[in-house]
Amino acid sequence: MPSIREIRNRIRSVRNTAKITKAMQMVASSKMRRAQERVAQSRPYADQLRALVSRLARISGEDLGNELALLQQRPVHNIGIVLISPDGGLCGALPSNVNRKAATTALEERNRLAEQGKRPDVEYVGVGRKGRDFIIRSQQRLIAEFTNYGDRPSLTDASAIAQVAVDAFLKAEVDVVHLVYAKFVNTVTQMPLSVQLLPVQPSTGESNEAETVEYIYEPDAAEIFKALLPRYVDVQVYQALLETLASRYSAQMVAMKNATDNANELIQDLTLTYNKARQAAITTQILEVVAGAGAL
């Protein structure tokens, strides 16, 4: 059994750890609220932009994809994955879940193309230190990395990331690009998600109202598409950055709360052990005094 001094030192150490995790929980909680607000503010814009692209695709006909490079479908020989991960740790299993989703996406695409007799290569764009480290550790091909994007990433940051993917797609270095990130659902739920970024695939799930209402576009849809598609890709990457940031701080807040609770429970157990050890020491001392008095 450890001595009273060792137990006391361990209690002091765990108490200091609990203070640190409590402070980190409060900081993460403050950053989480701001990140959640930015996600809530940007989602309507991203959703409406996605709906606009879908409407334009519907009224423009099937031949539009042959005119715009970002819409062109071609045989897949190389796969690109933009992996957006947390830029720091102490957020539970979130980084591992996002990295696992990227690896699963690459494996599923390879298996699907293997059935067609193809052996595609996979290239990664690592956004965030956790994703970059995973790509390097698993010895995958990393064509670009973006780290330290901070607590308030801008659309300019997202445009730089998207430009790497767009350039690789336009140069035919990759034939399809997937975007992997952590979608923020609520404080305790963050869902790793993989969506196709390039070529752009307009959503077909529009409401009946959107199908019946006719819009007049000036200039024509093709000209709007040329200006809109690069913006659409930038916004999708930007929204993924905001989603991942909100997921990171939510997971970090929950992880630090669990760590603080576990530290407090450990302190209670150690205090009980300390009291038992102290009581045993006092009892031993009393017995020694009584035995000594009896001997005299």
C-alpha positions as CSV (number, residue, x, y, z in Angstrom):
1,M,0.0,0.0,0.0
2,P,1.4,3.5,-0.9
3,S,2.5,5.7,1.9
4,I,0.4,8.7,3.2
5,R,2.9,11.1,1.6
6,E,2.6,9.4,-1.8
7,I,-1.2,9.5,-1.7
8,R,-1.1,13.2,-0.7
9,N,1.2,14.0,-3.6
10,R,-1.0,12.1,-6.0
11,I,-4.1,13.9,-4.8
12,R,-2.3,17.3,-5.3
13,S,-1.3,16.2,-8.8
14,V,-4.7,15.1,-9.8
15,R,-6.3,18.2,-8.4
16,N,-4.0,20.4,-10.5
17,T,-4.9,18.4,-13.5
18,A,-8.6,18.9,-12.8
19,K,-8.0,22.7,-12.6
20,I,-6.3,22.6,-16.0
21,T,-9.0,20.5,-17.7
22,K,-11.7,22.7,-16.2
23,A,-10.0,25.8,-17.6
24,M,-9.7,24.2,-21.0
25,Q,-13.4,23.2,-20.8
26,M,-14.4,26.8,-20.2
27,V,-12.2,28.1,-23.1
28,A,-13.5,25.4,-25.5
29,S,-17.1,26.2,-24.4
30,S,-16.6,29.9,-25.3
31,K,-15.0,29.1,-28.6
32,M,-17.7,26.5,-29.3
33,R,-20.5,28.9,-29.0
34,R,-18.9,31.3,-31.5
35,A,-18.1,28.5,-33.9
36,Q,-21.7,27.2,-33.7
37,E,-23.0,30.7,-34.4
38,R,-20.8,31.0,-37.6
39,V,-22.0,27.6,-38.8
40,A,-25.6,28.5,-38.3
41,Q,-25.1,31.8,-40.1
42,S,-23.3,30.3,-43.1
43,R,-25.6,27.3,-43.7
44,P,-28.5,29.2,-45.3
45,Y,-26.1,30.8,-47.8
46,A,-24.5,27.5,-48.7
47,D,-27.9,25.8,-49.0
48,Q,-29.3,28.5,-51.2
49,L,-26.2,28.4,-53.4
50,R,-26.6,24.7,-53.8
51,A,-30.2,25.1,-54.7
52,L,-29.4,27.7,-57.2
53,V,-26.8,25.5,-58.9
54,S,-29.4,22.7,-59.0
55,R,-32.0,25.0,-60.7
56,L,-29.5,26.2,-63.2
57,A,-28.5,22.6,-64.0
58,R,-32.1,21.7,-64.5
59,I,-33.0,24.5,-66.9
60,S,-29.7,24.3,-68.8
61,G,-30.0,20.8,-70.2
62,E,-27.7,17.9,-70.2
63,D,-25.2,19.3,-72.7
64,L,-24.0,22.0,-70.3
65,G,-21.6,19.7,-68.6
66,N,-19.6,19.4,-71.8
67,E,-19.1,23.1,-71.9
68,L,-17.9,23.8,-68.3
69,A,-14.8,22.0,-67.1
70,L,-15.9,21.7,-63.5
71,L,-19.0,19.8,-64.5
72,Q,-17.3,17.4,-66.9
73,Q,-17.6,13.7,-66.0
74,R,-14.7,11.6,-67.2
75,P,-13.3,8.1,-66.6
76,V,-11.7,7.9,-63.1
77,H,-8.0,7.0,-63.1
78,N,-6.9,9.1,-60.1
79,I,-8.8,10.1,-57.0
80,G,-8.3,13.2,-55.0
81,I,-9.4,13.6,-51.3
82,V,-9.5,17.0,-49.5
83,L,-9.2,15.9,-45.8
84,I,-10.3,18.7,-43.4
85,S,-9.4,17.7,-39.8
86,P,-9.0,19.4,-36.5
87,D,-5.9,21.6,-36.2
88,G,-5.3,20.5,-32.6
89,G,-5.8,17.6,-30.2
90,L,-7.6,17.1,-26.9
91,C,-10.9,16.6,-28.7
92,G,-11.6,12.9,-28.1
93,A,-12.0,10.5,-31.0
94,L,-13.0,13.2,-33.5
95,P,-9.6,13.3,-35.4
96,S,-9.5,9.5,-35.6
97,N,-13.1,9.3,-36.9
98,V,-12.4,11.9,-39.6
99,N,-9.2,10.2,-40.7
100,R,-10.9,6.8,-40.7
101,K,-13.7,8.2,-42.9
102,A,-11.1,9.4,-45.4
103,A,-9.4,6.0,-45.4
104,T,-12.8,4.3,-45.9
105,T,-13.7,6.6,-48.8
106,A,-10.4,5.9,-50.5
107,L,-10.8,2.1,-50.0
108,E,-14.4,2.1,-51.3
109,E,-13.5,4.1,-54.4
110,R,-10.6,1.7,-55.1
111,N,-12.8,-1.3,-54.6
112,R,-15.5,0.1,-56.9
113,L,-13.0,0.9,-59.6
114,A,-11.2,-2.4,-59.1
115,E,-14.4,-4.2,-60.3
116,Q,-13.9,-2.3,-63.5
117,G,-10.3,-3.4,-63.9
118,K,-8.8,-0.1,-62.8
119,R,-6.1,0.6,-60.2
120,P,-6.5,4.3,-59.3
121,D,-4.0,6.3,-57.3
122,V,-5.2,8.5,-54.4
123,E,-3.8,11.9,-53.7
124,Y,-4.5,13.9,-50.6
125,V,-4.8,17.6,-49.6
126,G,-4.3,17.7,-45.9
127,V,-6.1,20.6,-44.0
128,G,-5.3,20.6,-40.3
129,R,-2.4,19.0,-38.5
130,K,-4.2,15.8,-37.5
131,G,-5.2,15.0,-41.0
132,R,-1.8,15.9,-42.4
133,D,0.0,13.7,-39.8
134,F,-2.4,10.8,-40.6
135,I,-1.6,11.1,-44.3
136,I,2.2,11.2,-43.7
137,R,2.0,8.4,-41.1
138,S,0.0,6.1,-43.5
139,Q,2.5,6.9,-46.3
140,Q,-0.1,8.3,-48.7
141,R,0.7,10.9,-51.3
142,L,0.3,14.4,-50.0
143,I,0.2,17.1,-52.7
144,A,-0.6,20.1,-50.4
145,E,-1.1,20.9,-46.8
146,F,-2.8,23.7,-44.9
147,T,-2.4,24.0,-41.2
148,N,-3.0,26.7,-38.5
149,Y,-6.2,28.0,-40.1
150,G,-7.1,29.4,-36.7
151,D,-10.4,30.0,-35.0
152,R,-11.9,32.2,-37.7
153,P,-11.0,30.8,-41.1
154,S,-12.0,33.2,-44.0
155,L,-13.3,32.6,-47.4
156,T,-9.8,33.4,-48.7
157,D,-8.4,30.5,-46.8
158,A,-11.1,28.2,-48.3
159,S,-10.4,29.6,-51.8
160,A,-6.7,28.7,-51.5
161,I,-7.6,25.1,-50.5
162,A,-10.2,24.8,-53.2
163,Q,-7.8,26.2,-55.8
164,V,-5.4,23.3,-55.3
165,A,-8.2,20.8,-55.9
166,V,-9.6,22.7,-58.9
167,D,-6.1,23.0,-60.5
168,A,-5.5,19.3,-60.0
169,F,-8.9,18.5,-61.6
170,L,-8.5,20.8,-64.5
171,K,-5.0,19.5,-65.3
172,A,-6.4,15.9,-65.2
173,E,-4.1,15.0,-62.3
174,V,-7.2,13.7,-60.6
175,D,-10.6,12.8,-62.1
176,V,-12.7,13.1,-59.0
177,V,-12.3,15.0,-55.8
178,H,-14.0,14.0,-52.5
179,L,-14.3,16.4,-49.5
180,V,-14.0,14.7,-46.1
181,Y,-14.9,16.7,-43.0
182,A,-16.7,16.6,-39.6
183,K,-20.3,17.8,-39.9
184,F,-21.6,19.5,-36.8
185,V,-24.9,18.0,-35.6
186,N,-25.0,19.1,-32.0
187,T,-22.7,19.5,-29.0
188,V,-22.3,15.8,-28.4
189,T,-22.7,14.6,-32.0
190,Q,-20.2,15.2,-34.8
191,M,-20.6,13.1,-38.0
192,P,-17.7,12.4,-40.3
193,L,-18.9,13.1,-43.8
194,S,-17.6,12.5,-47.4
195,V,-19.1,14.4,-50.3
196,Q,-18.0,14.7,-53.9
197,L,-16.6,18.1,-54.6
198,L,-15.4,17.7,-58.2
199,P,-16.8,17.3,-60.7
200,V,-19.7,19.4,-59.4
201,Q,-22.8,17.3,-59.1
202,P,-25.9,19.5,-58.6
203,S,-28.4,18.1,-56.3
204,T,-31.6,16.6,-57.8
205,G,-33.6,16.6,-54.6
206,E,-35.5,19.9,-55.0
207,S,-38.8,20.7,-53.6
208,N,-42.0,20.8,-55.7
209,E,-42.1,24.6,-55.3
210,A,-38.6,24.9,-56.8
211,E,-39.7,22.7,-59.7
212,T,-42.9,24.7,-60.5
213,V,-41.5,28.2,-60.2
214,E,-39.8,29.5,-63.3
215,Y,-36.9,31.9,-63.0
216,I,-35.6,34.4,-65.6
217,Y,-31.8,34.5,-65.6
218,E,-29.8,37.4,-67.1
219,P,-27.4,36.6,-68.7
220,D,-28.1,33.0,-69.7
221,A,-27.5,30.1,-67.4
222,A,-24.2,29.1,-69.0
223,E,-22.6,32.5,-68.3
224,I,-23.9,32.4,-64.7
225,F,-22.5,28.9,-64.3
226,K,-19.0,30.0,-65.4
227,A,-19.0,32.6,-62.7
228,L,-20.9,30.6,-60.1
229,L,-19.2,27.2,-60.1
230,P,-15.8,28.4,-58.7
231,R,-17.6,30.3,-56.0
232,Y,-19.7,27.2,-55.3
233,V,-16.6,25.1,-54.8
234,D,-15.1,27.8,-52.5
235,V,-18.2,27.9,-50.4
236,Q,-18.4,24.2,-50.0
237,V,-14.8,24.1,-48.7
238,Y,-15.5,27.1,-46.4
239,Q,-18.6,25.5,-45.0
240,A,-16.7,22.3,-44.3
241,L,-14.0,24.3,-42.5
242,L,-16.6,26.0,-40.3
243,E,-18.4,22.6,-39.6
244,T,-15.1,21.0,-38.6
245,L,-14.1,23.9,-36.4
246,A,-17.5,23.8,-34.5
247,S,-17.2,20.0,-34.2
248,R,-13.6,20.3,-32.9
249,Y,-14.5,22.7,-30.0
250,S,-17.7,20.8,-29.2
251,A,-15.8,17.5,-28.9
252,Q,-13.0,19.3,-27.0
253,M,-15.5,20.8,-24.5
254,V,-17.1,17.3,-23.9
255,A,-13.7,15.6,-23.6
256,M,-12.4,18.2,-21.1
257,K,-15.7,17.9,-19.1
258,N,-15.3,14.1,-19.0
259,A,-11.6,14.5,-18.0
260,T,-12.6,16.9,-15.2
261,D,-15.3,14.6,-13.9
262,N,-12.9,11.6,-14.0
263,A,-10.3,13.6,-12.1
264,N,-12.8,14.6,-9.4
265,E,-13.9,11.0,-9.0
266,L,-10.3,9.9,-8.7
267,I,-9.7,12.6,-6.1
268,Q,-12.6,11.2,-4.1
269,D,-11.2,7.7,-4.3
270,L,-7.7,8.8,-3.4
271,T,-9.1,10.9,-0.5
272,L,-10.9,7.8,0.8
273,T,-7.7,5.8,0.5
274,Y,-5.7,8.5,2.2
275,N,-8.1,8.6,5.1
276,K,-8.0,4.8,5.5
277,A,-4.2,4.9,5.4
278,R,-4.1,7.7,7.9
279,Q,-6.5,6.0,10.2
280,A,-4.4,2.8,10.0
281,A,-1.3,4.8,10.9
282,I,-3.0,6.4,13.9
283,T,-4.3,3.0,15.1
284,T,-0.8,1.5,14.8
285,Q,0.7,4.4,16.8
286,I,-1.9,4.0,19.5
287,L,-1.2,0.3,19.7
288,E,2.5,1.0,20.0
289,V,1.9,3.5,22.8
290,V,-0.4,1.1,24.6
291,A,2.1,-1.8,24.2
292,G,4.9,0.4,25.4
293,A,3.0,1.5,28.4
294,G,2.1,-2.1,29.2
295,A,5.7,-3.2,29.0
296,L,6.7,-0.5,31.5
